[in-house]
Amino acid sequence: MNGPAQSPDDGFERPGGQARIPGPRGAADDLDPERAPRPLPLPADLPPAPPTLAPASAPPPLAPPPSHAVLKSLLGAWALAACSAEETRAVEDHLTECAPCAEEALRLRDAVGLLHPEETLDLKPLLRSRVLEDCLGKRPARIPVPVWASPYDTETARLDALLQDFGDSEWHTPVRLKWFEEERSRSQRTTVAGVIGHLMTVDGMIATALGLDDPLGPDAPPGGPTARTEYFWGASAYPTTRQVREPWREQGHTLVRTVSFAGRGVAELAVDYGGFALPLGDAFLERAFECWVHAWDIADAVDYPYEPPSGPHLHGMIDLAARLLPGALAQRRRAGLAGPARGLVAAGAPGRTLHLEIEGAGGGGWDIALDSPGAKPSPDRTVAAEIALDGIEFCQLAAGHISPEDVAAGQHGDREAIRDVLFAAASLSRL
């Protein structure tokens, strides 16, 4: 088919004047300026092309890596984690290539570990008391806890912190309670939950003295701590579980809160222990001692470390035991378990005295009346006998955890007097 005549500028070949469809161009055509396609004409209204930007400047050359000497000098800072991110990266890259530096880095890292041993993530046992002390130092409490109730408040808080993360299996861990009776050691097997139940029932004796509810209810049996504990353990056909923690904890808070609001004079209120009585202040101190001892029993059963009380609190506990020793000695003498009195005197009169020296935190010196509980210890009538004991070991003796024969006491002088005092200290313990 013939078409209209084409102008010679259309780029088509016209043999014989006929138009022909061009074939595909080869790759070489793109390189041949003679055969390259002509650019399309731009419309007249388009803006002019922007000026060509100058080529960007070349990036600066990379800094050379640090030398071996520089990287070796950084090993100490790297072991202490004191290098910058760039330095740390350079040192660690170097350690993969340099065996001597890698060995030196391991030695330095081990040395740092010895200088900064890893610490447990568990909270310090005395953290709560230190925080409270710091807070009260900045803003004194409007109703402060009495000084004589502070050891009980602290020891119950420490035991509660120990129990906080116990699972069901830990609450049923066997615990063996120990005490000393007459001339031999006794023991009773229970569980962690059973120990907390024991503490709650004996604390209930203080609660009833303050007019609060007895945790054993209106049918609580008469008698002392042993009778109350056995009643609690036998009251249910099922073993005590972790549910006992909350009533024990709430009762402790109530006791501290009650005596804090009671004001002065309440410390002289008598607490009946079934065979003897203690002033309320001494009863709180005795309960603090019992709480610490049984917390130690629990921690030992679950293989967990447990620290002794602070020095001032430990001193108060030791002082209470030392003040109870003359009465315990007289009771053993009446039962025929101690040597006869050699010089009975009236109450308040000077009598025979043995010196007891307690060493370590909470320690001190005490003069113990040997013949009459009401006798006044007198340096002039001190017998040629002295006992020196570590504070923690004396507390273990008074708790019945160590027998008098096994205690490591420094002793010299009257052997009978020394034996009577050591056995009297062990007789202070009970279930």
Buried (B, 14 or more C-beta within 10 A) or exposed (E): EEEEEEEEEEEEEEEEEEBEEEEEEEEEEEEEEEEEEEEEEEEEEEEEEEEEEEEEEEEEEEEEEBEEEEBBEBBBBBBBEEBEEEBBEBBBEBBEEBEEBBEBBEEBBEEEEEEEEEEEEEEEBBEBBEEBEEEEEEEEEEEEBBEBBBBBBBBBBBBBBBBEEBEEEBBBBEBEBBBBEEEEBBEBEBBBBBBBBBBBBBBBBBBBBBEBEBBBEEEBEEBBBBBBBBBBBEEEEEEBBBEBBEEBBEBBEBBBBBBBEBEEEBBEBEBBBBEEEBBBBBBBBBBBBBBBBBBBBBBBBBEEEBEBBBEEBBBBBBBBBBEBBBBBBBBBBEEEBBBEBEEEBEEEBBBBBBBBBBBBBBBEEBBBBBBBBBBBBBEEBBBEBBBBBBBBBBBBBBBBBBBBEEBEBEBEBBEBBBBBBBBBBBBBBBB
